[in-house]
């Protein structure tokens, strides 16, 4: 293992990378919590028909697809406050706190008889998740967009990737310990209490983000550079066309989109797997989460060094294959101890993929920045999110479809048929595995922002002062 030179890790302060990571902790955990509980909560606890839940997920995804890129485009320009407060910081602050507050209301639908009239609950779910997502889009788009400029070099991005994996994973693990101690299958009040406690902790975490998102004078100037020499701004559709002319951006977009769909299916299926396949109380999730936490966090330094040797692209590609293998054991696991073992081993593969997620995305943003001569990362992030949100459509269609075909019984006390149990295994393991195998082959065949091509891009960015 090659020794890392200290100078490589002294370019950006550790304090800043740690603080910035709290933004990803909040986004990651709210996303995990949403995927893990919302579908189950509305199907099993609230009793909303699974067809309407799937439909709500589809409409929500469509809203996301258009909401994210346009928010990115509309806010991706210097304003009067930019020189003083920065390009990204104000938007992050304006989005993060309301998003946490709105999240609570997802779990407080009208307490009515959904069997007699499900439509008020359906409409409530749809409206609340769309409002919630608007604020999430505002903060997360600019958090992602700020990453390439806050951390400029490969060295900085590798350094930043360590806390940006350890802190979200550690924080999410600690927060995930709350629901197993409180949650009772089919009990509405226990879910609301668990959500409230998690969000109180999340709200506190948001304050730790503020020092990390502050922008230096040099960073502000980089944002402003390019706008002072161009009289008109490209239209959103023009920028989208430019983005899709860059093969590596599209490849990264597709592969991460496949990961979100695969990971979302795996997460959403977890509570069904514990309840209906293992037939155990939800508190055993603590052991599964501990195995994932140890397997993921313990291997991050290893994958950082692998990335230094192999490069961002090869490590990311390997991660796609390892994630595909990691979710496959769901097809044959029958005991808690098997699940703990495979979760720990599988987390090793997830670490390989996730450690390179932001460095690879930043590389593709830089390639476009070098070509157009100015920073448009919020728009590019929004466009990426446009396609990522198809994962919610996939989750809604796959789980709703499988549950209908296999005759899943939403009664919290029901014992599922062998066919329904097999259906859970399929939407948790087989389908996600095939998705990530496809991502592996796409990355292997088409991504080429490596070697001399990447060096030439970096040289051009430096010449342009970007």
C-alpha positions in Angstrom: 0.0 0.0 0.0 1.5 3.3 -1.1 2.1 5.8 1.6 0.0 9.0 1.2 2.1 12.1 1.3 1.0 14.5 4.1 0.9 17.4 1.6 -1.9 15.7 -0.3 -4.1 16.0 2.8 -3.3 19.5 3.9 -4.8 21.4 1.0 -8.3 21.8 2.6 -8.9 21.8 6.3 -10.2 18.7 8.0 -12.7 20.9 9.9 -14.3 22.0 6.6 -14.6 18.5 5.2 -16.2 17.3 8.4 -18.6 20.2 8.6 -19.6 19.8 4.9 -20.3 16.2 5.5 -23.2 17.0 7.9 -25.2 18.1 4.8 -24.9 14.7 3.4 -25.7 13.1 6.7 -29.1 14.8 6.7 -29.8 14.1 3.1 -28.7 10.5 3.4 -30.6 9.7 6.5 -33.9 11.4 5.4 -33.6 9.5 2.2 -32.9 6.2 3.9 -35.8 6.9 6.4 -38.1 7.7 3.5 -37.2 4.6 1.5 -37.4 2.4 4.6 -40.7 3.4 6.1 -43.0 5.5 3.8 -44.2 2.8 1.5 -44.6 0.3 4.5 -46.3 3.0 6.7 -48.9 3.9 4.1 -49.6 0.3 3.1 -49.5 -1.6 6.4 -50.1 1.1 9.1 -52.4 3.6 7.3 -54.0 1.0 5.1 -53.9 2.9 1.8 -54.4 0.6 -1.2 -51.0 -0.4 -2.7 -52.1 0.8 -6.1 -52.6 4.3 -4.8 -49.3 4.3 -3.0 -47.5 3.2 -6.2 -49.4 6.0 -8.0 -48.3 8.5 -5.4 -44.7 7.5 -5.9 -45.0 7.9 -9.6 -46.5 11.4 -9.4 -44.0 12.3 -6.7 -41.2 11.2 -9.0 -42.6 13.2 -11.9 -42.7 16.3 -9.7 -39.1 15.7 -8.7 -38.0 15.3 -12.2 -39.2 18.7 -13.2 -38.8 20.4 -9.9 -35.1 19.7 -9.4 -33.6 20.9 -12.7 -35.6 24.1 -12.8 -34.8 25.0 -9.2 -31.1 24.4 -10.1 -31.3 26.5 -13.2 -33.3 29.4 -11.7 -30.9 29.7 -8.7 -27.7 28.9 -10.6 -26.6 32.5 -11.2 -25.0 35.3 -9.2 -27.3 37.6 -7.2 -26.8 40.7 -5.1 -25.9 38.7 -2.1 -23.3 36.5 -3.9 -20.2 38.6 -3.2 -21.1 38.7 0.5 -22.7 35.4 1.3 -21.7 33.2 -1.6 -23.3 31.4 -4.5 -24.5 28.3 -2.7 -24.6 29.0 1.0 -27.8 31.1 1.2 -29.8 28.5 -0.8 -28.6 25.6 1.3 -29.7 27.4 4.5 -33.1 28.3 3.0 -33.7 24.8 2.1 -32.4 22.6 4.8 -34.4 23.7 7.9 -37.8 23.8 6.2 -37.2 20.4 4.6 -36.7 18.8 8.0 -39.9 20.4 9.3 -41.9 19.3 6.3 -40.6 15.8 6.6 -42.6 15.3 9.9 -45.9 16.0 8.1 -45.4 13.1 5.7 -46.2 10.8 8.7 -49.2 12.7 10.0 -51.9 12.1 7.3 -55.6 12.6 8.2 -56.8 9.9 10.6 -59.8 8.7 8.6 -61.2 5.4 7.4 -59.2 4.8 4.2 -61.2 1.8 3.3 -64.3 3.9 3.0 -62.5 6.9 1.3 -58.8 6.6 0.5 -58.6 9.7 -1.7 -58.0 12.4 1.0 -55.0 10.5 2.4 -53.7 9.9 -1.2 -53.9 13.6 -2.0 -52.4 14.6 1.4 -49.4 12.2 0.8 -48.9 13.6 -2.7 -49.0 17.3 -1.7 -46.8 16.9 1.4 -44.0 14.9 -0.3 -43.9 17.4 -3.1 -43.6 20.4 -0.7 -40.9 18.5 1.2 -39.0 17.7 -1.9 -39.0 21.3 -3.1 -37.0 22.3 0.0 -34.8 19.3 -0.3 -34.1 20.1 -3.9 -33.1 23.7 -3.0 -30.6 22.6 -0.4 -29.2 19.4 -1.9 -28.8 20.8 -5.4 -26.6 23.5 -4.1 -24.8 21.2 -1.6 -23.9 18.9 -4.5 -23.1 21.9 -6.8 -20.8 23.4 -4.2 -18.7 20.3 -3.8 -16.6 20.6 -7.0 -15.6 24.2 -6.1 -15.1 23.7 -2.4 -12.8 20.7 -3.1 -10.9 21.3 -6.3 -8.3 18.6 -6.7 -8.3 14.8 -6.7 -6.4 15.0 -3.4 -9.0 17.3 -1.8 -11.9 15.2 -3.2 -10.4 12.0 -1.8 -9.8 13.6 1.5 -13.3 15.0 1.6 -14.8 11.6 0.6 -13.6 10.1 3.9 -15.7 12.2 6.3 -18.4 12.4 3.6 -18.8 8.7 4.0 -17.9 8.1 7.6 -20.1 10.9 9.1 -23.3 10.2 7.1 -22.9 6.4 7.7 -22.1 6.8 11.4 -24.8 9.5 12.0 -27.4 7.5 10.1 -26.5 4.4 12.0 -27.0 6.1 15.3 -30.3 7.7 14.2 -31.5 4.4 12.9 -31.2 2.9 16.4 -34.2 5.0 17.4 -37.1 3.3 15.5 -36.3 -0.3 16.5 -36.8 0.5 20.1 -40.1 2.3 19.5 -41.7 0.9 16.3 -44.5 -1.6 16.7 -45.9 -3.2 13.5 -49.1 -1.6 12.5 -49.0 1.1 15.2 -49.3 4.7 14.0 -48.4 6.5 17.2 -45.1 4.5 17.5 -44.1 5.6 14.0 -44.9 9.3 14.6 -42.9 9.2 17.9 -39.9 7.6 16.2 -40.0 10.2 13.3 -40.2 13.1 15.8 -37.2 12.0 17.8 -35.1 11.4 14.7 -36.0 14.8 13.3 -35.1 16.6 16.5 -31.6 15.1 16.2 -31.5 15.9 12.5 -32.4 19.5 13.1 -29.5 19.8 15.5 -27.1 18.3 13.0 -28.0 21.0 10.5 -26.2 23.6 12.5 -22.9 21.7 12.2 -23.2 22.1 8.4 -22.9 26.0 8.4 -19.1 26.4 8.9 -18.4 23.9 6.1 -20.6 25.6 3.4 -19.1 29.0 3.9 -17.4 30.1 0.7 -14.0 31.8 0.5 -13.4 34.9 -1.5 -11.5 32.8 -4.0 -14.5 30.5 -4.4 -16.9 33.3 -4.8 -14.7 34.8 -7.5 -14.6 31.5 -9.4 -18.4 31.5 -9.5 -18.5 35.1 -10.8 -15.8 34.5 -13.4 -17.4 33.8 -16.8 -20.6 35.7 -16.0 -18.9 39.1 -16.4 -17.8 38.2 -19.9 -21.0 36.8 -21.2 -23.9 39.1 -21.8 -26.6 36.5 -22.0 -27.2 33.3 -20.1 -27.8 30.0 -21.9 -31.3 28.7 -21.7 -32.1 25.7 -19.5 -32.7 23.5 -22.6 -29.4 24.7 -24.2 -27.6 23.7 -21.0 -29.3 20.3 -21.0 -28.3 19.8 -24.6 -24.7 20.7 -23.8 -24.7 18.3 -20.8 -26.0 15.4 -22.9 -23.3 15.9 -25.4 -20.8 14.9 -22.8 -20.7 11.1 -22.7 -19.1 10.8 -19.3 -21.8 12.9 -17.6 -24.5 10.7 -19.2 -22.7 7.5 -18.1 -22.3 8.7 -14.5 -25.9 9.8 -14.5 -27.2 6.5 -15.7 -25.1 4.4 -13.4 -26.0 6.4 -10.3 -29.6 6.4 -11.3 -29.5 2.6 -11.5 -27.8 2.6 -8.1 -30.5 4.8 -6.5 -33.3 2.5 -7.9 -31.5 -0.6 -6.7 -30.6 0.7 -3.3 -34.1 2.2 -2.9 -35.7 -1.1 -3.6 -33.3 -2.8 -1.2 -34.0 -0.3 1.6 -37.8 -0.2 1.1 -37.9 -4.0 1.2 -35.9 -4.3 4.4 -38.8 -3.9 6.8 -40.9 -6.3 4.8 -38.0 -8.8 4.8 -37.7 -8.6 8.6 -41.4 -8.8 9.2 -42.5 -11.3 6.6 -39.5 -13.3 5.6 -37.5 -13.6 8.8 -40.8 -13.1 10.8 -39.0 -11.3 13.6 -39.8 -8.0 15.5 -38.3 -4.9 14.0 -35.9 -4.4 16.9 -33.5 -7.0 15.3 -32.8 -4.3 12.6 -30.3 -3.0 15.1 -28.0 -6.0 14.5 -28.4 -5.7 10.7 -27.6 -2.0 10.8 -24.6 -2.6 13.1 -23.2 -5.1 10.6 -23.6 -2.7 7.7 -22.1 0.1 9.8 -19.0 -1.9 10.7 -18.6 -3.3 7.2 -19.0 0.0 5.5 -17.1 2.4 7.8 -14.3 0.0 8.5 -13.3 -0.3 4.8 -13.4 3.4 3.9 -9.7 4.0 4.4 -9.0 0.8 2.3 -11.1 2.1 -0.6 -9.6 5.5 -0.5 -6.2 4.0 -1.0 -7.5 1.7 -3.7 -8.9 4.8 -5.5 -5.5 6.5 -5.3 -4.0 3.5 -7.1 -6.8 2.6 -9.6 -8.3 6.1 -10.1 -11.8 7.3 -9.5 -13.4 5.7 -12.6 -12.0 2.1 -12.1 -12.9 2.1 -8.4 -16.4 3.3 -9.1 -16.8 0.7 -11.8 -15.6 -2.1 -9.4 -18.1 -0.7 -6.9 -21.0 -1.3 -9.3 -20.1 -5.0 -9.6 -19.6 -5.4 -5.9 -23.0 -3.8 -5.1 -24.6 -6.2 -7.6 -23.1 -9.2 -5.7 -23.9 -7.6 -2.2 -27.7 -7.6 -2.6 -28.0 -11.1 -4.2 -27.9 -13.2 -1.0 -31.4 -11.9 -0.1 -32.6 -14.7 -2.4 -31.6 -17.4 0.0 -31.2 -15.9 3.5 -33.5 -17.6 6.0 -32.0 -16.7 9.5 -31.0 -13.6 11.3 -27.4 -14.7 11.6 -27.2 -15.2 7.8 -28.6 -11.7 7.3 -26.1 -10.2 9.7 -23.2 -12.0 8.0 -24.2 -11.1 4.5 -25.0 -7.5 5.4 -21.5 -7.0 6.9 -19.9 -8.5 3.8 -22.1 -6.6 1.4 -21.4 -3.3 3.1 -17.8 -3.8 1.9 -19.0 -3.5 -1.7 -21.3 -0.6 -1.0 -18.2 1.3 0.4 -16.3 0.8 -2.8 -19.1 2.4 -4.9 -20.1 5.2 -2.5 -16.5 6.4 -1.7 -16.2 7.4 -5.4 -19.7 8.8 -6.0 -18.9 12.5 -5.5 -15.4 12.5 -7.0 -16.7 10.9 -10.2 -19.7 13.3 -10.4 -17.3 16.2 -9.8 -15.0 15.1 -12.6 -17.9 15.1 -15.1 -19.0 18.5 -13.9 -15.5 19.8 -14.4 -15.4 18.4 -17.9 -18.5 20.5 -18.8 -17.2 23.6 -17.0 -14.0 23.4 -19.0 -16.0 23.4 -22.2 -18.5 26.2 -21.5 -16.1 28.4 -19.6 -18.1 28.9 -16.4 -19.6 27.1 -13.5 -23.2 25.7 -13.8 -23.0 22.9 -11.3 -26.4 23.6 -9.7 -28.1 23.2 -13.1 -26.1 20.1 -13.9 -26.9 18.6 -10.5 -30.6 19.4 -11.1 -30.5 17.7 -14.5 -28.9 14.7 -12.9 -31.7 14.7 -10.3 -34.3 14.9 -13.0 -33.3 11.4 -14.1 -32.5 10.1 -10.7 -36.1 10.6 -9.6 -37.1 7.8 -12.0 -35.9 5.6 -9.2 -39.0 6.5 -7.2 -41.1 5.4 -10.2 -39.2 2.2 -10.3 -39.7 1.5 -6.6 -43.4 2.3 -6.8 -44.0 0.2 -9.9 -41.9 -2.8 -8.8 -43.1 -3.1 -5.2 -46.7 -2.4 -6.0 -46.6 -4.7 -9.0 -44.9 -7.6 -7.2 -47.3 -7.3 -4.2 -50.3 -7.4 -6.5 -49.0 -10.3 -8.5 -47.9 -12.4 -5.5 -50.9 -11.5 -3.3 -49.2 -9.7 -0.5 -51.4 -9.3 2.6 -51.0 -5.8 4.2 -52.5 -7.0 7.5 -49.6 -6.4 10.0 -50.4 -9.7 11.7 -50.6 -11.8 8.5 -48.4 -14.7 7.7 -47.5 -14.3 4.0 -47.8 -17.1 1.5 -44.6 -18.7 0.0 -45.3 -16.8 -3.2 -45.6 -13.4 -1.4 -42.3 -14.2 0.5 -40.6 -15.0 -2.8 -41.9 -11.7 -4.2 -40.2 -9.8 -1.3 -36.9 -11.6 -2.1 -37.2 -10.7 -5.7 -37.8 -6.9 -5.2 -35.1 -6.8 -2.5 -32.4 -8.9 -4.1 -32.8 -10.1 -7.7 -34.0 -6.9 -9.4 -31.5 -4.6 -7.6 -28.6 -7.0 -8.5 -29.5 -7.0 -12.2 -29.7 -3.2 -12.2 -26.2 -2.8 -10.7 -24.8 -5.5 -13.1 -26.1 -3.4 -16.0 -24.5 -0.3 -14.4 -21.2 -2.1 -14.2 -21.2 -3.0 -18.0 -22.2 0.5 -19.0 -19.4 2.1 -16.9 -16.8 -0.4 -18.2 -17.7 0.2 -21.8 -18.3 3.9 -22.1 -16.7 6.0 -19.4 -13.3 7.4 -20.5 -12.6 10.5 -18.4 -9.3 9.0 -17.2 -5.5 9.4 -17.9 -4.4 12.0 -20.4 -8.0 13.1 -21.2 -8.6 14.0 -17.5 -5.2 15.7 -17.2 -5.9 17.8 -20.2 -9.3 18.8 -18.7 -7.6 19.9 -15.4 -5.0 21.9 -17.3 -7.7 23.7 -19.2 -9.6 24.6 -16.0 -6.4 26.0 -14.5 -5.7 28.1 -17.6 -9.3 29.5 -17.5 -9.0 30.2 -13.7 -12.0 28.0 -13.0 
